[in-house]
């Protein structure tokens, strides 16, 4: 699988500029994934391309950030030499087996509702401004939105993006007071079963030990990764 392409398509930036094998992405500063350079080739003028990327983000009040996956190994030491620091290594995980049944009732809709957005945003730690841009990112491509609700509150949420014969699983989050009840497991299983596709994948921070263990327990295996370089 081309994970660079899949992740880029499933989490679409609001503004995209092509630059000789790179894609400069901007989404009002909401997530590094949508506000970074996607590296899929090598520009003829590498130094000039880096400077153009830096100017692009400076014009938008942001530091230059590069997302470095399997096709960016040669760029990594160049950025390091320029003082870019490595942050947020991300693990890509893939599952091909069908999951077990969900132990809780899971609501699944074709669009995020206010309660879904509020719960995801609260867990993601970005209180205040940014939810409007986040909603635009989420709804930029067709997706399913799942939640276990109690008394009208979305306690655990997730987003599934159908991409050919695979499902991208994003926005998995559980409110702190509702954890250790198996709600995330029900959301994940419901999304995968609802999609009915041959495989599913997800991305999680490599240092998220509890999350990685949980996903492995649900049949997901390590399949790749990427990291960021930040000016």
C-alpha contacts under 8 A as a table, 3 or more apart, distances in Angstrom:
res1	aa1	res2	aa2	distance
2	X	5	X	5.53
2	X	6	X	6.26
3	X	6	X	4.88
3	X	7	X	5.90
3	X	92	X	7.82
4	X	7	X	5.52
4	X	8	X	6.15
4	X	38	X	7.79
4	X	40	X	7.95
4	X	69	X	6.60
4	X	70	X	7.97
5	X	8	X	5.12
5	X	9	X	6.08
6	X	9	X	5.23
6	X	10	X	6.06
6	X	163	X	7.45
6	X	168	X	7.76
7	X	10	X	5.12
7	X	11	X	6.04
7	X	168	X	7.81
8	X	11	X	5.41
8	X	12	X	5.86
8	X	13	X	7.93
8	X	33	X	7.79
8	X	34	X	7.89
8	X	38	X	7.91
9	X	12	X	5.41
9	X	141	X	7.76
10	X	141	X	6.76
10	X	161	X	6.27
10	X	163	X	7.97
10	X	168	X	7.00
11	X	33	X	7.42
11	X	34	X	6.78
11	X	137	X	6.15
11	X	138	X	6.64
11	X	140	X	7.72
12	X	34	X	6.53
12	X	137	X	5.68
12	X	138	X	7.71
12	X	140	X	6.18
12	X	141	X	7.46
13	X	16	X	6.51
13	X	25	X	5.55
13	X	26	X	5.61
13	X	27	X	5.26
13	X	34	X	4.71
13	X	35	X	7.10
13	X	137	X	6.33
14	X	25	X	7.47
14	X	26	X	6.07
14	X	27	X	4.95
14	X	34	X	7.82
14	X	136	X	7.57
14	X	137	X	6.77
15	X	25	X	5.77
15	X	26	X	5.04
15	X	27	X	6.33
16	X	23	X	6.41
16	X	24	X	5.61
16	X	25	X	4.79
16	X	26	X	6.55
17	X	23	X	5.63
17	X	24	X	5.01
17	X	25	X	6.69
18	X	21	X	7.07
18	X	22	X	5.88
18	X	23	X	4.61
18	X	24	X	6.28
19	X	22	X	4.94
19	X	23	X	5.96
19	X	24	X	7.15
19	X	43	X	7.72
19	X	49	X	7.29
20	X	41	X	7.53
20	X	42	X	7.39
20	X	43	X	5.13
20	X	44	X	7.47
20	X	49	X	7.98
21	X	39	X	6.87
21	X	40	X	5.66
21	X	41	X	4.40
21	X	42	X	6.03
21	X	43	X	6.00
22	X	37	X	6.50
22	X	38	X	5.65
22	X	39	X	4.86
22	X	40	X	5.80
22	X	41	X	6.30
22	X	42	X	7.73
22	X	43	X	7.61
23	X	37	X	5.57
23	X	38	X	5.05
23	X	39	X	6.76
24	X	35	X	7.69
24	X	36	X	6.27
24	X	37	X	4.60
24	X	38	X	6.52
24	X	53	X	6.89
24	X	56	X	7.84
25	X	34	X	5.68
25	X	35	X	5.01
25	X	36	X	5.37
25	X	37	X	5.97
25	X	38	X	7.40
26	X	29	X	6.86
26	X	34	X	5.77
26	X	35	X	4.36
26	X	36	X	6.91
27	X	30	X	5.83
27	X	31	X	7.95
27	X	34	X	5.71
27	X	35	X	5.80
27	X	133	X	6.76
27	X	137	X	7.70
28	X	35	X	7.61
28	X	130	X	7.69
28	X	133	X	6.72
29	X	32	X	7.29
29	X	34	X	7.71
29	X	35	X	5.94
29	X	62	X	7.11
30	X	34	X	6.83
30	X	35	X	7.02
30	X	130	X	6.34
30	X	133	X	6.85
30	X	134	X	6.47
31	X	34	X	5.70
31	X	35	X	6.37
32	X	35	X	4.81
32	X	36	X	5.76
32	X	65	X	7.25
33	X	36	X	6.01
33	X	67	X	7.36
35	X	65	X	7.16
36	X	64	X	6.91
36	X	65	X	4.70
36	X	66	X	5.15
36	X	67	X	6.04
37	X	53	X	7.46
37	X	64	X	7.89
37	X	65	X	6.19
37	X	66	X	4.57
37	X	67	X	5.76
38	X	66	X	6.51
38	X	67	X	5.38
38	X	68	X	7.20
39	X	42	X	7.81
39	X	66	X	7.30
39	X	67	X	6.55
39	X	68	X	6.31
39	X	69	X	7.49
39	X	71	X	7.06
39	X	72	X	6.09
40	X	71	X	5.88
40	X	72	X	6.96
41	X	71	X	6.99
41	X	72	X	7.52
42	X	46	X	6.99
43	X	46	X	5.23
43	X	49	X	6.64
45	X	48	X	5.31
45	X	49	X	6.10
46	X	49	X	5.08
46	X	50	X	6.27
47	X	50	X	5.20
47	X	51	X	6.32
48	X	51	X	5.11
48	X	52	X	6.14
49	X	52	X	4.98
49	X	53	X	6.15
50	X	53	X	5.09
50	X	54	X	6.17
51	X	54	X	5.00
51	X	55	X	6.17
52	X	55	X	5.09
52	X	56	X	6.12
53	X	56	X	4.99
53	X	57	X	6.44
53	X	64	X	6.66
54	X	57	X	5.46
54	X	58	X	6.05
54	X	63	X	7.22
54	X	64	X	5.10
55	X	58	X	4.96
55	X	59	X	6.06
56	X	59	X	5.42
56	X	60	X	6.81
57	X	60	X	5.05
57	X	61	X	6.26
57	X	62	X	5.02
57	X	63	X	5.89
57	X	64	X	5.54
58	X	61	X	4.98
58	X	62	X	5.42
58	X	63	X	6.26
58	X	64	X	7.31
59	X	62	X	7.59
63	X	230	X	6.98
63	X	231	X	5.90
64	X	230	X	6.07
64	X	231	X	5.41
65	X	228	X	6.59
65	X	229	X	5.64
65	X	230	X	4.54
65	X	231	X	6.35
66	X	228	X	5.44
66	X	229	X	5.15
66	X	230	X	6.60
67	X	226	X	6.95
67	X	227	X	5.94
67	X	228	X	4.67
67	X	229	X	6.76
68	X	71	X	7.37
68	X	72	X	5.19
68	X	73	X	7.28
68	X	76	X	7.23
68	X	226	X	5.44
68	X	227	X	5.42
68	X	228	X	5.88
68	X	229	X	7.49
69	X	72	X	5.53
69	X	73	X	7.36
69	X	225	X	6.43
69	X	226	X	4.31
69	X	227	X	6.75
70	X	73	X	6.54
70	X	224	X	7.95
70	X	225	X	7.60
70	X	226	X	7.09
72	X	75	X	5.36
72	X	76	X	6.58
73	X	76	X	5.47
73	X	77	X	7.85
74	X	77	X	6.67
74	X	78	X	7.37
75	X	78	X	5.21
75	X	79	X	6.31
76	X	79	X	5.38
76	X	80	X	6.24
76	X	229	X	7.79
77	X	80	X	4.87
77	X	81	X	6.07
78	X	81	X	5.22
78	X	82	X	6.46
79	X	82	X	4.97
79	X	83	X	6.52
79	X	84	X	5.35
79	X	229	X	7.12
80	X	83	X	5.20
80	X	84	X	4.92
80	X	85	X	6.39
80	X	86	X	7.83
80	X	229	X	7.76
81	X	84	X	7.24
83	X	231	X	6.71
84	X	229	X	5.46
84	X	230	X	5.10
84	X	231	X	4.54
85	X	229	X	5.30
85	X	230	X	5.39
85	X	231	X	6.69
86	X	89	X	7.92
86	X	227	X	7.01
86	X	228	X	5.76
86	X	229	X	4.67
86	X	230	X	6.63
87	X	227	X	6.43
87	X	228	X	5.34
87	X	229	X	6.19
87	X	230	X	7.15
88	X	205	X	6.43
88	X	206	X	7.59
88	X	227	X	5.80
88	X	228	X	6.27
89	X	205	X	6.04
89	X	206	X	5.60
89	X	207	X	7.74
89	X	225	X	7.32
89	X	226	X	5.97
89	X	227	X	4.25
89	X	228	X	6.90
90	X	203	X	6.49
90	X	204	X	5.61
90	X	205	X	4.42
90	X	206	X	5.00
90	X	225	X	5.36
90	X	226	X	5.29
90	X	227	X	5.72
91	X	203	X	5.61
91	X	204	X	5.44
91	X	205	X	5.93
91	X	206	X	5.09
91	X	222	X	6.94
91	X	223	X	7.72
91	X	224	X	6.18
91	X	225	X	4.42
91	X	226	X	6.82
92	X	201	X	7.03
92	X	202	X	5.85
92	X	203	X	4.57
92	X	204	X	6.74
92	X	222	X	6.07
92	X	223	X	5.55
92	X	224	X	5.04
92	X	225	X	5.00
92	X	226	X	7.96
93	X	201	X	5.47
93	X	202	X	5.44
93	X	203	X	6.27
93	X	220	X	5.53
93	X	221	X	5.10
93	X	222	X	4.51
93	X	223	X	5.19
93	X	224	X	7.07
94	X	199	X	7.14
94	X	200	X	5.74
94	X	201	X	4.24
94	X	202	X	6.64
94	X	220	X	4.94
94	X	221	X	5.35
94	X	222	X	6.57
94	X	223	X	6.17
95	X	199	X	5.68
95	X	200	X	5.37
95	X	201	X	6.26
95	X	219	X	5.57
95	X	220	X	4.36
95	X	221	X	6.32
96	X	198	X	6.20
96	X	199	X	4.32
96	X	200	X	6.47
96	X	219	X	7.71
96	X	220	X	7.86
97	X	199	X	7.22
97	X	219	X	6.79
98	X	192	X	7.69
98	X	193	X	7.20
99	X	189	X	5.67
99	X	192	X	7.20
99	X	193	X	7.00
99	X	218	X	6.99
99	X	219	X	7.75
100	X	189	X	6.64
101	X	186	X	7.53
101	X	189	X	6.49
101	X	190	X	7.35
102	X	105	X	7.29
102	X	106	X	7.80
102	X	185	X	7.13
102	X	186	X	4.27
102	X	187	X	7.23
102	X	189	X	5.72
102	X	190	X	5.92
103	X	182	X	7.80
103	X	186	X	5.77
104	X	148	X	7.00
104	X	183	X	7.02
104	X	186	X	5.92
105	X	148	X	6.34
105	X	186	X	7.88
106	X	146	X	6.38
106	X	147	X	5.49
106	X	148	X	4.86
106	X	149	X	7.44
106	X	186	X	7.08
106	X	187	X	6.35
106	X	190	X	6.72
107	X	145	X	7.95
107	X	146	X	5.39
107	X	147	X	5.25
107	X	148	X	6.30
107	X	149	X	7.52
108	X	144	X	6.44
108	X	145	X	5.38
108	X	146	X	4.32
108	X	147	X	6.69
108	X	191	X	7.80
109	X	112	X	6.97
109	X	144	X	5.69
109	X	145	X	5.22
109	X	146	X	6.56
110	X	142	X	7.54
110	X	143	X	6.16
110	X	144	X	4.81
110	X	145	X	6.19
111	X	139	X	7.13
111	X	143	X	7.24
111	X	144	X	6.62
111	X	145	X	6.25
112	X	116	X	5.96
112	X	117	X	6.39
112	X	135	X	7.90
112	X	139	X	7.91
112	X	145	X	5.80
113	X	116	X	5.33
113	X	117	X	6.33
114	X	117	X	5.16
114	X	118	X	6.11
115	X	118	X	5.12
115	X	119	X	6.18
115	X	152	X	7.80
115	X	153	X	6.37
115	X	154	X	5.87
116	X	119	X	5.41
116	X	120	X	6.20
116	X	145	X	7.85
116	X	147	X	6.95
116	X	154	X	5.77
116	X	157	X	6.56
117	X	120	X	5.27
117	X	121	X	5.92
117	X	131	X	7.75
117	X	135	X	7.51
118	X	121	X	5.15
118	X	122	X	6.01
119	X	122	X	5.16
119	X	123	X	6.35
119	X	154	X	6.20
119	X	155	X	6.98
119	X	156	X	7.57
119	X	157	X	7.40
119	X	173	X	7.67
119	X	174	X	7.64
119	X	175	X	6.74
120	X	123	X	5.41
120	X	124	X	6.04
120	X	157	X	6.60
120	X	171	X	6.75
120	X	172	X	7.69
120	X	173	X	5.84
120	X	174	X	7.67
121	X	124	X	5.02
121	X	125	X	6.42
121	X	126	X	6.10
121	X	127	X	6.88
121	X	131	X	7.01
122	X	125	X	5.45
122	X	126	X	6.62
122	X	127	X	6.28
122	X	175	X	7.78
123	X	126	X	7.99
123	X	173	X	6.16
123	X	174	X	6.84
123	X	175	X	6.20
123	X	176	X	7.82
124	X	173	X	7.49
126	X	129	X	7.56
126	X	130	X	7.32
128	X	131	X	7.58
129	X	132	X	7.74
130	X	133	X	5.39
130	X	134	X	6.17
131	X	134	X	4.86
131	X	135	X	6.07
132	X	135	X	5.19
132	X	136	X	6.41
133	X	136	X	5.05
133	X	137	X	6.31
134	X	137	X	5.09
134	X	138	X	6.22
135	X	138	X	5.07
135	X	139	X	6.08
136	X	139	X	5.26
136	X	140	X	5.87
137	X	140	X	5.18
138	X	141	X	6.98
138	X	143	X	7.88
139	X	142	X	6.62
139	X	143	X	7.22
141	X	161	X	7.70
142	X	161	X	6.60
142	X	162	X	7.45
143	X	159	X	6.73
143	X	160	X	5.53
143	X	161	X	4.49
143	X	162	X	6.58
144	X	159	X	5.63
144	X	160	X	5.05
144	X	161	X	6.49
144	X	191	X	7.55
145	X	157	X	7.41
145	X	158	X	6.01
145	X	159	X	4.64
145	X	160	X	6.52
146	X	157	X	5.51
146	X	158	X	5.23
146	X	159	X	6.19
146	X	187	X	6.16
146	X	190	X	7.74
146	X	191	X	6.78
147	X	154	X	5.69
147	X	155	X	7.00
147	X	156	X	5.41
147	X	157	X	4.29
147	X	158	X	6.52
147	X	187	X	6.17
148	X	154	X	5.76
148	X	155	X	5.78
148	X	156	X	5.40
148	X	157	X	6.73
148	X	183	X	6.60
148	X	186	X	7.77
148	X	187	X	6.79
149	X	152	X	5.83
149	X	153	X	5.16
149	X	154	X	4.36
149	X	155	X	5.59
149	X	156	X	7.37
150	X	153	X	5.28
150	X	154	X	6.72
150	X	155	X	6.96
154	X	157	X	6.67
155	X	174	X	5.75
155	X	175	X	5.46
155	X	178	X	6.16
155	X	183	X	7.73
156	X	172	X	7.49
156	X	173	X	5.64
156	X	174	X	4.10
156	X	175	X	6.34
156	X	178	X	7.65
156	X	183	X	5.97
156	X	184	X	5.79
156	X	187	X	7.05
157	X	171	X	7.00
157	X	172	X	5.64
157	X	173	X	5.39
157	X	174	X	6.40
157	X	184	X	7.16
157	X	187	X	6.48
158	X	169	X	7.15
158	X	170	X	6.07
158	X	171	X	4.95
158	X	172	X	4.30
158	X	173	X	6.55
158	X	187	X	6.31
158	X	188	X	6.96
158	X	191	X	7.79
159	X	169	X	5.80
159	X	170	X	4.96
159	X	171	X	5.54
159	X	172	X	6.93
159	X	191	X	7.60
160	X	167	X	6.24
160	X	168	X	5.54
160	X	169	X	4.69
160	X	170	X	6.18
160	X	191	X	6.15
160	X	192	X	7.72
160	X	195	X	7.95
161	X	167	X	5.47
161	X	168	X	4.84
161	X	169	X	6.48
161	X	170	X	7.78
162	X	165	X	7.42
162	X	166	X	6.20
162	X	167	X	4.62
162	X	168	X	6.39
162	X	195	X	7.08
163	X	166	X	5.36
163	X	167	X	5.81
163	X	168	X	7.05
164	X	167	X	7.84
165	X	197	X	5.38
165	X	198	X	5.57
165	X	199	X	6.71
166	X	197	X	5.64
166	X	198	X	5.96
166	X	199	X	4.75
166	X	200	X	5.05
166	X	201	X	7.24
167	X	192	X	7.21
167	X	195	X	7.02
167	X	197	X	6.64
167	X	199	X	6.41
167	X	200	X	4.39
167	X	201	X	6.24
168	X	200	X	5.86
168	X	201	X	5.17
168	X	202	X	5.77
169	X	172	X	7.55
169	X	188	X	7.84
169	X	200	X	7.09
169	X	201	X	6.13
169	X	202	X	4.96
169	X	203	X	7.76
170	X	202	X	6.49
170	X	203	X	7.47
172	X	184	X	7.19
172	X	188	X	7.91
173	X	184	X	7.21
174	X	178	X	6.55
174	X	179	X	6.27
174	X	183	X	7.54
174	X	184	X	6.56
175	X	178	X	5.46
175	X	179	X	6.66
176	X	179	X	5.60
178	X	181	X	6.58
178	X	183	X	7.73
179	X	182	X	7.33
179	X	183	X	7.30
180	X	183	X	7.66
182	X	185	X	5.23
182	X	186	X	6.49
183	X	186	X	5.13
183	X	187	X	6.34
184	X	187	X	5.02
184	X	188	X	6.09
185	X	188	X	5.18
185	X	189	X	6.08
185	X	218	X	7.97
186	X	189	X	5.21
186	X	190	X	5.93
187	X	190	X	5.19
187	X	191	X	6.19
188	X	191	X	5.32
188	X	192	X	6.32
189	X	192	X	5.25
189	X	193	X	6.01
190	X	193	X	5.21
190	X	194	X	5.85
191	X	194	X	5.07
191	X	195	X	6.20
192	X	195	X	5.24
192	X	196	X	6.29
192	X	197	X	7.48
192	X	200	X	7.09
193	X	196	X	5.15
197	X	200	X	7.34
201	X	220	X	7.61
204	X	208	X	6.99
204	X	211	X	7.50
204	X	212	X	7.36
205	X	208	X	5.37
206	X	209	X	7.31
206	X	212	X	7.57
208	X	211	X	5.35
208	X	212	X	6.09
209	X	212	X	5.18
209	X	213	X	6.12
210	X	213	X	5.21
210	X	214	X	6.17
211	X	214	X	5.02
211	X	215	X	6.19
212	X	215	X	5.21
212	X	216	X	6.11
213	X	216	X	5.16
213	X	217	X	6.19
214	X	217	X	5.10
214	X	218	X	6.53
215	X	218	X	4.98
215	X	219	X	6.59
215	X	220	X	5.43
215	X	221	X	7.94
216	X	219	X	5.14
216	X	220	X	4.67
216	X	221	X	5.96
217	X	220	X	7.19
